[in-house]
């Protein structure tokens, strides 16, 4: 799937309609900058924007992925070709992901890194209340890689903030590693985040005044449980696994986006947290760096038993997970577990679930 070709195709179809980038952006409810990034091949539209974009431009999703108009007589052959190209080039070959535990077991004996029970969050805006998260319940077992998907405004980022103790639920209970955090005193929240959670952000959030080594060491130093020699040993081991040893002495502004994100992964996992929270971690990366990061997540899960909760709008990124939770209007609408499905079947299933939730036709026929 060639992002540059897709970008040119979107630009050409927009111009055929006689629209400026600003006019297309307004019709889709996005910024001019977003449309510019699509047309320059720097990113793809959000998954939720595929149906309205195709409808506005008068094209099919298959034509969008192909970056060209497809004659009707070639549609079936071209559709299969496009889907297989997406699977092979982006998702990789169909290697079975080693499963630690992927079921969302409700039994008391289940060993869960995260448990969310009837959580709601209200925001009072003047006389009106906005219910951003509405009675959400789910569990995530240790060693799993779970994704949360939903359109903008679905409540997924608010939910992530509640789990991260950045915000407090209006009602309900959240437990991480068996510890209830819903009513954690404010003075204890920073300590909890420092010792029990790891974070991977879209914009890296590395300190530019520290080297890569020092950024990772800082996370270990703040936990204050490892001697200096152990800190060095941990960093060397992680950097070798993540392929960032050559850049340990460089500053963040001297390395690539992919290297920054792998540094962020090392910083997140170094203190051995119960749970890693990843907020759109591939959003600022090109497709090659995004695949490398997602492969890194799989490696961390397999080799270190890391539990990852990732918020994403991208079905391709979500295909690396072993289960997906879908949100809409603050509610947890449904879920999808990979189990024994092939990558192709799981990827297609994610697209179909999103189409059902958004009330449109399936994206891939």
C-alpha positions as CSV (number, residue, x, y, z in Angstrom):
1,X,0.0,0.0,0.0
2,X,1.7,3.1,-1.3
3,X,0.9,6.2,0.9
4,X,2.3,8.6,-1.7
5,X,0.2,7.1,-4.5
6,X,-2.9,7.2,-2.3
7,X,-2.2,10.8,-1.4
8,X,-1.9,11.8,-5.1
9,X,-5.1,9.9,-5.8
10,X,-7.0,11.8,-3.0
11,X,-5.6,15.1,-4.3
12,X,-6.6,14.3,-7.9
13,X,-10.2,13.2,-7.0
14,X,-10.6,16.3,-4.8
15,X,-9.6,18.6,-7.7
16,X,-12.0,16.8,-10.0
17,X,-14.7,17.8,-7.6
18,X,-13.4,21.3,-7.7
19,X,-12.7,21.5,-4.0
20,X,-9.8,23.1,-2.2
21,X,-8.1,21.2,0.7
22,X,-10.0,23.5,3.1
23,X,-13.4,22.7,1.6
24,X,-12.7,18.9,1.8
25,X,-11.5,19.3,5.4
26,X,-14.6,21.2,6.3
27,X,-16.9,18.5,4.8
28,X,-15.1,15.8,6.8
29,X,-14.8,17.8,10.0
30,X,-11.0,17.7,10.1
31,X,-8.2,20.3,9.8
32,X,-6.6,21.6,6.6
33,X,-3.3,20.2,7.9
34,X,-4.8,16.7,8.1
35,X,-5.8,16.7,4.4
36,X,-2.5,18.2,3.4
37,X,-0.7,15.3,5.3
38,X,-2.8,12.7,3.4
39,X,-2.1,14.3,0.0
40,X,1.6,14.5,0.7
41,X,1.7,10.9,1.6
42,X,2.7,11.5,5.3
43,X,-0.3,9.8,6.8
44,X,-3.6,8.0,6.0
45,X,-7.0,9.2,7.2
46,X,-8.5,7.9,10.4
47,X,-10.4,4.6,10.0
48,X,-13.7,6.3,10.8
49,X,-13.1,8.8,7.9
50,X,-12.7,6.1,5.2
51,X,-16.5,5.8,4.4
52,X,-17.3,9.5,4.3
53,X,-14.1,10.3,2.3
54,X,-14.9,7.6,-0.3
55,X,-18.5,8.8,-0.5
56,X,-17.5,12.4,-1.0
57,X,-14.9,11.6,-3.6
58,X,-17.1,9.0,-5.4
59,X,-14.7,6.2,-5.0
60,X,-14.6,2.8,-3.3
61,X,-12.3,1.8,-0.4
62,X,-10.5,-0.6,-2.7
63,X,-9.8,2.3,-5.1
64,X,-8.6,4.4,-2.2
65,X,-6.1,1.7,-1.1
66,X,-5.0,1.1,-4.7
67,X,-4.6,4.8,-5.3
68,X,-6.4,4.5,-8.7
69,X,-9.7,3.9,-10.3
70,X,-10.6,0.2,-10.8
71,X,-12.6,-0.9,-13.8
72,X,-15.6,-3.0,-12.7
73,X,-14.5,-6.0,-14.6
74,X,-11.2,-6.1,-12.6
75,X,-12.8,-5.3,-9.3
76,X,-12.8,-8.8,-7.7
77,X,-9.2,-9.6,-8.8
78,X,-7.9,-6.1,-7.7
79,X,-9.8,-6.3,-4.4
80,X,-8.1,-9.5,-3.4
81,X,-4.7,-8.2,-4.6
82,X,-5.1,-5.0,-2.5
83,X,-6.1,-6.9,0.6
84,X,-3.2,-9.3,0.4
85,X,-0.8,-6.5,-0.3
86,X,-2.0,-4.7,2.8
87,X,-1.6,-7.9,4.9
88,X,1.8,-8.8,3.6
89,X,3.4,-5.4,3.4
90,X,2.1,-3.8,6.5
91,X,1.1,-6.7,8.9
92,X,3.9,-9.0,7.8
93,X,3.7,-12.7,7.3
94,X,1.1,-14.7,9.2
95,X,3.2,-15.8,12.1
96,X,1.1,-16.8,15.1
97,X,1.5,-14.3,18.0
98,X,2.6,-16.2,21.1
99,X,-0.4,-16.0,23.4
100,X,0.0,-15.5,27.2
101,X,-3.6,-15.1,27.9
102,X,-6.1,-13.5,25.6
103,X,-9.6,-14.2,27.0
104,X,-11.5,-11.6,28.9
105,X,-12.3,-13.9,31.8
106,X,-14.8,-12.7,34.4
107,X,-14.0,-15.4,36.9
108,X,-12.4,-14.4,40.2
109,X,-9.4,-16.7,39.5
110,X,-8.4,-14.8,36.4
111,X,-5.1,-13.0,36.8
112,X,-5.7,-9.5,35.5
113,X,-3.3,-6.6,35.1
114,X,-6.3,-4.3,34.7
115,X,-9.9,-4.5,35.8
116,X,-12.4,-1.8,35.0
117,X,-15.8,-2.2,36.7
118,X,-18.8,0.0,35.8
119,X,-16.7,3.1,35.3
120,X,-18.4,6.4,34.3
121,X,-17.0,9.9,33.9
122,X,-19.2,13.1,33.8
123,X,-17.9,16.5,32.9
124,X,-20.1,19.4,34.1
125,X,-20.1,22.2,31.4
126,X,-22.3,24.9,32.7
127,X,-25.9,23.6,33.2
128,X,-25.2,20.5,31.1
129,X,-23.3,17.4,31.9
130,X,-21.3,15.5,29.3
131,X,-21.1,11.7,29.9
132,X,-17.7,11.0,28.4
133,X,-17.4,7.4,29.7
134,X,-20.6,5.5,30.3
135,X,-20.7,2.4,32.5
136,X,-17.6,0.7,31.0
137,X,-16.4,-2.7,32.3
138,X,-13.7,-5.0,31.0
139,X,-10.6,-6.9,32.2
140,X,-7.1,-7.3,30.7
141,X,-5.1,-10.4,31.6
142,X,-1.3,-10.2,32.3
143,X,0.8,-10.6,29.2
144,X,-1.9,-9.5,26.8
145,X,-1.8,-6.9,24.0
146,X,-5.1,-5.1,24.0
147,X,-6.3,-2.3,21.7
148,X,-9.1,0.3,22.2
149,X,-10.6,1.6,19.0
150,X,-13.2,4.3,18.3
151,X,-13.8,7.4,16.4
152,X,-12.8,10.8,17.7
153,X,-15.0,11.7,20.7
154,X,-15.8,8.0,21.5
155,X,-14.3,8.3,25.0
156,X,-11.2,6.2,24.5
157,X,-8.7,8.9,25.5
158,X,-10.8,9.8,28.5
159,X,-10.8,6.2,29.6
160,X,-7.1,6.0,29.2
161,X,-6.7,9.1,31.4
162,X,-8.8,7.5,34.0
163,X,-6.7,4.3,34.0
164,X,-3.5,6.4,34.1
165,X,-4.9,8.3,37.2
166,X,-4.6,11.6,35.3
167,X,-8.4,11.9,35.9
168,X,-10.8,10.4,38.4
169,X,-13.9,8.4,37.6
170,X,-17.3,9.9,38.6
171,X,-18.3,6.3,39.6
172,X,-17.1,2.8,39.3
173,X,-13.8,1.1,40.2
174,X,-10.5,0.6,38.4
175,X,-7.8,-1.8,39.7
176,X,-4.3,-2.2,38.4
177,X,-2.3,-5.3,39.5
178,X,-4.9,-5.9,42.2
179,X,-4.7,-2.4,43.6
180,X,-7.9,-0.2,43.5
181,X,-6.8,3.2,42.1
182,X,-10.3,4.8,41.7
183,X,-10.1,6.7,45.0
184,X,-6.3,6.9,45.3
185,X,-5.3,10.1,47.2
186,X,-3.8,12.8,45.0
187,X,-0.5,12.6,46.9
188,X,-0.1,8.9,46.1
189,X,-1.0,9.1,42.3
190,X,2.4,10.2,41.2
191,X,4.1,7.4,43.1
192,X,1.6,4.9,41.6
193,X,2.2,6.1,38.0
194,X,6.0,6.1,38.6
195,X,6.1,2.5,40.0
196,X,3.2,0.7,38.4
197,X,2.6,2.2,34.9
198,X,4.6,2.7,31.8
199,X,3.7,5.3,29.1
200,X,4.4,5.5,25.4
201,X,3.0,8.7,23.8
202,X,2.5,9.7,20.2
203,X,4.9,12.6,20.6
204,X,7.5,10.6,22.6
205,X,7.7,13.0,25.5
206,X,11.5,12.5,25.9
207,X,13.6,15.2,27.7
208,X,15.8,16.9,25.0
209,X,18.3,18.0,27.6
210,X,19.1,14.3,28.5
211,X,20.7,11.6,26.3
212,X,18.8,8.5,25.4
213,X,20.6,6.6,28.1
214,X,19.8,9.3,30.7
215,X,16.1,9.4,29.7
216,X,15.8,5.6,30.4
217,X,17.9,5.8,33.5
218,X,15.7,8.6,34.9
219,X,12.7,6.3,34.9
220,X,14.7,3.7,36.9
221,X,16.1,6.3,39.3
222,X,12.6,7.7,40.1
223,X,11.5,4.2,41.1
224,X,14.4,4.2,43.4
225,X,14.7,0.4,43.8
226,X,17.7,-0.4,41.7
227,X,21.4,0.2,42.5
228,X,23.4,2.1,39.9
229,X,25.1,-1.0,38.5
230,X,21.7,-2.6,38.0
231,X,20.4,0.5,36.2
232,X,23.3,0.3,33.7
233,X,22.7,-3.5,33.2
234,X,19.0,-3.0,32.6
235,X,19.5,-0.2,30.1
236,X,22.2,-2.2,28.2
237,X,20.0,-5.2,28.0
238,X,16.9,-3.3,26.8
239,X,18.8,-1.2,24.3
240,X,20.3,-4.3,22.7
241,X,16.8,-5.8,22.4
242,X,15.3,-2.6,21.0
243,X,18.2,-1.9,18.6
244,X,19.1,1.5,20.2
245,X,22.5,0.8,21.6
246,X,24.3,3.0,18.9
247,X,22.2,6.0,20.0
248,X,22.4,5.8,23.8
249,X,24.7,8.7,24.0
250,X,22.8,10.9,21.6
251,X,20.1,13.4,22.5
252,X,16.5,13.0,21.3
253,X,16.8,15.8,18.7
254,X,19.7,13.9,17.1
255,X,17.8,10.7,16.3
256,X,14.8,9.6,14.1
257,X,11.2,9.3,15.2
258,X,11.3,5.5,15.2
259,X,14.4,5.5,17.4
260,X,12.8,8.0,19.7
261,X,9.7,5.8,20.1
262,X,11.9,2.7,20.8
263,X,13.7,4.8,23.5
264,X,10.2,5.6,24.9
265,X,9.5,1.9,25.0
266,X,12.7,1.2,26.9
267,X,11.9,4.0,29.3
268,X,8.3,2.6,29.8
269,X,9.4,-1.0,30.4
270,X,12.6,-0.4,32.4
271,X,10.9,0.0,35.8
272,X,8.9,-3.3,35.2
273,X,5.4,-1.8,35.4
274,X,2.2,-3.8,35.7
275,X,0.8,-2.1,32.6
276,X,2.0,-0.1,29.6
277,X,-0.4,2.5,28.3
278,X,0.2,3.5,24.7
279,X,-1.7,6.5,23.3
280,X,-1.7,6.5,19.4
281,X,2.0,5.4,19.5
282,X,2.3,5.2,15.7
283,X,0.6,8.5,15.0
284,X,3.8,10.4,14.4
285,X,5.6,7.6,12.5
286,X,5.9,6.7,8.9
287,X,4.6,3.2,7.9
288,X,8.1,1.6,8.2
289,X,8.8,3.0,11.7
290,X,5.2,2.1,12.7
291,X,5.7,-1.5,11.8
292,X,9.0,-1.6,13.6
293,X,7.4,-0.2,16.8
294,X,4.5,-2.7,16.7
295,X,7.0,-5.5,16.2
296,X,8.8,-4.1,19.3
297,X,5.5,-4.3,21.3
298,X,5.2,-8.0,20.2
299,X,8.7,-8.7,21.3
300,X,8.2,-7.0,24.7
301,X,5.1,-9.0,25.2
302,X,6.8,-12.3,24.2
303,X,10.2,-11.8,25.9
304,X,9.3,-9.7,28.9
305,X,5.6,-10.7,29.5
306,X,4.6,-7.0,29.2
307,X,0.9,-6.1,29.3
308,X,0.0,-3.4,26.8
309,X,-3.1,-1.3,26.4
310,X,-3.0,0.7,23.2
311,X,-5.5,3.4,22.1
312,X,-5.5,3.6,18.2
313,X,-7.8,4.6,15.4
314,X,-5.7,2.5,12.9
315,X,-7.0,-0.9,12.0
316,X,-3.5,-1.9,10.7
317,X,-1.9,-1.1,14.1
318,X,-4.8,-2.8,15.9
319,X,-4.2,-6.0,13.9
320,X,-1.1,-6.6,16.0
321,X,-3.2,-6.9,19.2
322,X,-4.7,-10.1,20.4
323,X,-8.0,-8.4,21.4
324,X,-9.7,-5.2,20.5
325,X,-12.3,-3.2,22.5
326,X,-14.5,-0.9,20.5
327,X,-16.0,2.3,21.9
328,X,-18.8,4.6,20.7
329,X,-20.4,7.5,22.5
330,X,-18.6,6.6,25.8
331,X,-19.8,3.0,25.8
332,X,-17.9,-0.2,25.2
333,X,-19.9,-1.4,22.2
334,X,-18.3,-4.8,21.5
335,X,-14.9,-6.7,21.4
336,X,-13.0,-8.9,19.0
337,X,-10.5,-11.6,20.0
338,X,-8.0,-12.8,17.5
339,X,-7.6,-16.3,18.9
340,X,-6.7,-18.6,16.1
341,X,-7.6,-16.2,13.3
342,X,-5.1,-15.4,10.6
343,X,-3.9,-11.8,10.4
344,X,-6.0,-11.4,7.2
345,X,-9.1,-12.6,8.9
346,X,-8.5,-10.5,12.1
347,X,-7.7,-7.4,10.1
348,X,-10.9,-7.8,8.0
349,X,-12.9,-8.5,11.1
350,X,-11.7,-5.2,12.7
351,X,-12.8,-3.3,9.6
352,X,-16.2,-5.0,9.6
353,X,-16.7,-4.3,13.3
354,X,-15.9,-0.7,12.8
355,X,-18.3,-0.5,9.9
356,X,-21.1,-2.0,11.9
357,X,-20.5,0.4,14.8
358,X,-20.4,3.4,12.5
359,X,-23.6,2.2,10.8
360,X,-22.0,1.9,7.3
361,X,-21.3,-0.9,4.9
362,X,-18.3,-3.2,5.5
363,X,-15.1,-1.6,4.3
364,X,-13.8,-4.7,2.6
365,X,-16.2,-6.9,0.6
